[in-house]
């Protein structure tokens, strides 16, 4: 008997290998997958300006990376404690103007460099609900009073238009993987969240039909239909649990990684795990031999960045020599 509907990994045109450069932007799912990719030694940069939830803010971030200009004092607000910018996450706010500008300009430059280098894009859309300040959609409200904003839901056409302009412009020539975040936005209410996800999903369907370089990975459907149980959510009943994230990563790896990357992945993960190993006797010959074996394994995988692990294993051998 079957007690759940398993979603088979889709056949994607996009393939990710160790030679590719990836820029991941969007909501928490983009961060989770990017962290897994980074841990597996892929070349990936995630959310240089912080987590982005709505498609228009993602599009604005990409435009700011494509034609970067310095963030200026006139763009920032001050709430009595910190300087903030409506296009940046609160992590980039600071008590002093100079520090806030330094953080934000460093982030924008990092985003510009990542965009130039990338040939793969992972974009995760979180919500179709947006907040406008002075007629402009903001990425973060920075705890300002709700009366300062107008809240509305983006139409499917608005989402398609914003992203299509990128695919024909600064993202032309890059392979793009779209996902809809499985994180539930309960602040919108369950009905509002459902309508929001539906708008995102319809927009993605139009974009994948229009652009051959754009694919869709069903993270939303995997969590809500394949797993479909509150035990796969964190305690807040909103975000996926660690077990669910691990399952999504497995399905993502099956669908998006190329054959060579999937072949190498277990060995890469084993070397990373070995670097985190805590020996019973760090000064013993057995541990020195263990470190030598890991360096031999690393040497057999040229082109993968094991700099941190190599330093650790060499230090182990030198200290105990």
C-alpha positions as CSV (number, residue, x, y, z in Angstrom):
1,X,0.0,0.0,0.0
2,X,1.1,3.6,-0.7
3,X,0.3,6.2,1.9
4,X,1.7,9.3,0.1
5,X,2.1,10.6,-3.4
6,X,5.8,10.8,-4.2
7,X,6.8,13.5,-6.7
8,X,9.5,12.2,-9.1
9,X,12.3,14.7,-9.8
10,X,11.5,16.6,-13.0
11,X,13.6,16.3,-16.1
12,X,15.3,19.7,-16.2
13,X,17.2,21.3,-19.1
14,X,19.4,23.1,-16.5
15,X,22.3,21.1,-15.1
16,X,24.7,22.2,-12.4
17,X,28.3,20.9,-12.2
18,X,31.3,21.8,-10.2
19,X,32.5,24.0,-13.1
20,X,29.5,26.3,-12.9
21,X,29.0,29.5,-10.9
22,X,25.6,29.9,-9.2
23,X,23.8,33.0,-7.8
24,X,20.9,32.1,-5.5
25,X,18.4,34.9,-4.7
26,X,15.0,35.0,-3.0
27,X,13.4,33.6,0.1
28,X,14.6,31.1,2.7
29,X,14.5,28.1,0.3
30,X,17.1,29.7,-1.9
31,X,19.3,30.1,1.2
32,X,18.8,26.5,2.3
33,X,19.7,25.1,-1.1
34,X,22.6,27.5,-1.5
35,X,23.9,26.4,1.9
36,X,23.7,22.8,0.8
37,X,25.5,23.6,-2.5
38,X,28.2,25.5,-0.6
39,X,28.7,22.6,1.8
40,X,29.1,20.3,-1.1
41,X,31.8,22.6,-2.5
42,X,29.9,24.1,-5.4
43,X,30.6,27.7,-6.4
44,X,27.6,29.6,-5.1
45,X,26.8,33.0,-3.8
46,X,23.5,33.5,-1.9
47,X,21.4,36.6,-1.3
48,X,24.2,39.3,-1.2
49,X,21.6,41.9,-0.1
50,X,19.8,39.5,2.3
51,X,16.7,37.4,2.0
52,X,14.2,38.7,-0.6
53,X,10.6,37.6,-0.5
54,X,8.7,39.1,-3.5
55,X,9.5,38.9,-7.2
56,X,9.7,42.7,-7.7
57,X,12.4,43.0,-4.9
58,X,14.3,40.1,-6.5
59,X,14.1,41.9,-9.8
60,X,15.3,45.2,-8.3
61,X,18.2,43.5,-6.6
62,X,19.3,42.0,-9.9
63,X,19.0,45.3,-11.7
64,X,21.2,46.9,-9.0
65,X,23.8,44.2,-9.5
66,X,23.7,44.5,-13.3
67,X,24.3,48.3,-13.2
68,X,25.7,49.0,-9.7
69,X,25.8,52.5,-8.4
70,X,26.9,53.5,-4.9
71,X,24.2,53.6,-2.2
72,X,23.9,57.2,-1.0
73,X,22.8,58.8,2.3
74,X,19.6,60.1,0.6
75,X,18.4,56.5,0.1
76,X,18.6,55.6,3.8
77,X,16.2,56.2,6.7
78,X,17.0,56.5,10.4
79,X,14.6,55.3,13.0
80,X,16.5,56.7,16.0
81,X,18.6,53.6,16.5
82,X,19.8,52.4,13.1
83,X,20.2,53.5,9.5
84,X,18.3,51.3,7.1
85,X,17.5,50.9,3.4
86,X,14.3,49.5,2.1
87,X,16.1,47.4,-0.5
88,X,18.3,45.6,2.0
89,X,17.7,43.2,4.8
90,X,18.0,44.4,8.4
91,X,21.4,42.7,8.7
92,X,22.9,45.5,6.8
93,X,21.4,48.3,9.0
94,X,23.8,49.9,11.4
95,X,23.9,52.5,14.2
96,X,26.1,54.9,12.2
97,X,25.6,56.2,8.7
98,X,29.1,55.3,7.5
99,X,28.9,51.7,8.7
100,X,25.5,51.2,7.1
101,X,26.7,52.6,3.8
102,X,29.8,50.5,4.0
103,X,27.8,47.3,4.6
104,X,25.3,48.0,1.8
105,X,27.9,49.1,-0.8
106,X,30.0,46.0,0.0
107,X,26.9,43.8,-0.5
108,X,25.9,45.5,-3.8
109,X,29.5,45.1,-5.1
110,X,29.5,41.4,-4.1
111,X,26.2,41.0,-5.9
112,X,27.5,42.6,-9.0
113,X,30.6,40.4,-9.0
114,X,28.5,37.3,-8.4
115,X,26.1,38.2,-11.2
116,X,28.9,38.8,-13.7
117,X,30.6,35.5,-12.8
118,X,27.4,33.3,-12.7
119,X,26.1,31.1,-15.5
120,X,23.4,29.6,-13.3
121,X,20.6,31.4,-11.4
122,X,18.4,30.0,-8.6
123,X,15.4,32.3,-7.9
124,X,13.0,31.5,-5.2
125,X,9.7,33.4,-5.1
126,X,8.2,33.6,-1.6
127,X,5.1,35.7,-1.8
128,X,3.0,37.8,-4.2
129,X,2.0,40.2,-1.4
130,X,4.1,43.4,-1.4
131,X,4.4,46.6,0.7
132,X,4.7,49.9,-1.1
133,X,6.4,53.0,0.4
134,X,5.8,56.2,-1.5
135,X,4.6,54.1,-4.5
136,X,7.7,51.8,-4.5
137,X,7.8,48.2,-3.5
138,X,10.1,47.6,-0.6
139,X,12.1,44.4,0.2
140,X,11.9,45.0,4.0
141,X,9.7,47.2,6.1
142,X,12.3,47.5,8.9
143,X,9.6,47.5,11.6
144,X,8.2,50.8,10.5
145,X,4.5,51.5,11.3
146,X,2.1,49.7,9.0
147,X,0.4,53.1,8.2
148,X,3.5,54.1,6.2
149,X,2.9,51.3,3.6
150,X,0.3,50.2,1.1
151,X,-0.2,46.4,1.0
152,X,-1.3,44.8,-2.1
153,X,-1.0,41.5,-4.1
154,X,0.9,41.5,-7.4
155,X,-0.9,40.2,-10.4
156,X,0.4,37.3,-12.5
157,X,1.1,39.8,-15.3
158,X,3.2,42.1,-13.1
159,X,5.3,39.1,-11.9
160,X,5.8,37.9,-15.5
161,X,6.6,41.3,-16.8
162,X,9.2,42.0,-14.1
163,X,11.0,38.7,-14.5
164,X,10.7,38.5,-18.3
165,X,12.6,41.8,-18.6
166,X,15.5,40.3,-16.7
167,X,15.6,37.1,-18.7
168,X,15.8,39.2,-21.9
169,X,18.2,41.6,-20.3
170,X,20.9,41.2,-17.6
171,X,20.1,37.4,-17.2
172,X,20.3,36.6,-20.9
173,X,22.6,33.7,-21.6
174,X,22.3,32.3,-18.1
175,X,20.4,29.2,-17.2
176,X,17.7,29.9,-14.6
177,X,15.9,27.7,-12.1
178,X,12.7,29.1,-10.6
179,X,11.1,27.7,-7.4
180,X,8.2,28.8,-5.3
181,X,9.0,28.8,-1.6
182,X,7.2,26.1,0.4
183,X,7.3,28.5,3.5
184,X,3.8,29.5,4.4
185,X,3.2,33.2,5.0
186,X,0.6,33.0,7.8
187,X,0.6,36.7,8.2
188,X,-1.4,36.8,5.0
189,X,-3.9,34.3,6.4
190,X,-4.2,30.8,4.9
191,X,-6.5,32.0,2.2
192,X,-4.3,34.9,1.3
193,X,-1.2,32.6,1.3
194,X,-3.0,30.2,-1.0
195,X,-3.9,33.0,-3.5
196,X,-0.3,34.3,-3.3
197,X,1.3,31.0,-4.0
198,X,-1.2,30.4,-6.9
199,X,-0.2,33.7,-8.5
200,X,3.5,32.9,-8.2
201,X,3.0,29.4,-9.6
202,X,1.0,30.7,-12.6
203,X,3.6,33.3,-13.3
204,X,6.3,30.7,-13.2
205,X,4.3,28.5,-15.6
206,X,4.1,31.3,-18.1
207,X,7.8,32.1,-17.8
208,X,8.9,28.5,-18.3
209,X,6.7,28.2,-21.4
210,X,8.1,31.5,-22.9
211,X,11.9,31.0,-22.1
212,X,13.7,27.8,-23.0
213,X,16.5,28.7,-20.6
214,X,14.1,28.7,-17.6
215,X,13.2,25.6,-15.6
216,X,11.0,25.0,-12.5
217,X,11.8,22.9,-9.5
218,X,8.7,21.9,-7.5
219,X,9.9,22.6,-4.0
220,X,6.5,23.9,-3.0
221,X,4.7,20.8,-4.3
222,X,7.2,18.4,-2.7
223,X,6.6,19.8,0.8
224,X,2.9,20.4,0.5
225,X,1.8,17.3,-1.5
226,X,4.6,14.7,-1.3
227,X,5.6,15.2,2.4
228,X,2.2,16.7,3.4
229,X,2.5,16.3,7.2
230,X,3.1,18.8,10.0
231,X,6.0,16.7,11.2
232,X,8.0,18.0,8.2
233,X,7.6,21.6,9.5
234,X,9.6,23.4,12.2
235,X,8.0,24.3,15.5
236,X,6.6,27.4,14.0
237,X,4.5,25.3,11.6
238,X,5.7,27.6,8.8
239,X,9.2,26.7,7.8
240,X,10.3,23.3,6.6
241,X,12.0,21.1,9.3
242,X,15.7,20.0,8.9
243,X,14.4,16.6,7.7
244,X,12.3,18.2,5.1
245,X,15.2,20.4,3.9
246,X,17.3,17.3,3.6
247,X,14.6,15.6,1.5
248,X,14.3,18.6,-0.7
249,X,18.0,18.7,-1.2
250,X,18.0,15.0,-2.2
251,X,15.3,15.7,-4.8
252,X,17.1,18.8,-6.0
253,X,20.4,17.0,-6.4
254,X,18.7,14.3,-8.5
255,X,17.0,16.8,-10.7
256,X,19.5,19.6,-11.1
257,X,23.1,18.2,-10.7
258,X,24.8,16.8,-13.8
259,X,26.0,13.2,-13.9
260,X,29.6,14.0,-12.9
261,X,28.5,16.1,-10.0
262,X,26.1,13.4,-8.7
263,X,29.0,10.9,-9.1
264,X,31.4,13.0,-7.1
265,X,28.9,14.3,-4.5
266,X,29.2,11.3,-2.0
267,X,33.0,11.5,-2.0
268,X,32.9,15.3,-1.5
269,X,30.5,15.0,1.3
270,X,32.7,12.3,2.9
271,X,35.8,14.5,2.8
272,X,33.8,17.4,4.3
273,X,32.5,15.1,7.1
274,X,36.1,13.8,7.7
275,X,37.2,17.4,8.3
276,X,34.6,17.7,11.0
277,X,35.7,14.4,12.6
278,X,36.8,14.7,16.2
279,X,39.5,12.1,16.8
280,X,39.8,10.1,20.1
281,X,43.5,10.9,20.1
282,X,44.4,13.9,17.9
283,X,48.2,13.3,18.4
284,X,48.1,9.6,17.6
285,X,49.5,7.9,14.5
286,X,46.1,6.6,13.6
287,X,44.8,10.2,13.2
288,X,47.9,11.2,11.2
289,X,47.3,8.3,8.9
290,X,43.6,9.3,8.7
291,X,44.6,12.9,7.6
292,X,47.1,11.5,5.0
293,X,44.3,9.5,3.5
294,X,42.0,12.5,3.3
295,X,44.7,14.5,1.5
296,X,45.0,11.6,-1.0
297,X,41.3,11.7,-1.6
298,X,41.4,15.5,-2.1
299,X,44.3,15.1,-4.6
300,X,42.1,12.7,-6.6
301,X,39.4,15.4,-7.0
302,X,41.1,18.3,-8.9
303,X,39.0,21.4,-9.5
304,X,37.0,21.2,-6.3
305,X,37.9,23.8,-3.6
306,X,39.1,21.9,-0.5
307,X,41.4,24.6,0.6
308,X,40.0,24.7,4.2
309,X,40.0,21.0,4.5
310,X,43.5,20.6,3.0
311,X,44.9,23.2,5.5
312,X,43.3,21.4,8.4
313,X,44.6,17.9,7.4
314,X,48.1,19.3,6.7
315,X,48.2,21.0,10.1
316,X,47.3,17.7,11.7
317,X,50.2,16.0,10.1
318,X,52.7,18.8,10.7
319,X,51.8,19.3,14.4
320,X,52.1,15.6,15.1
321,X,55.3,15.0,13.1
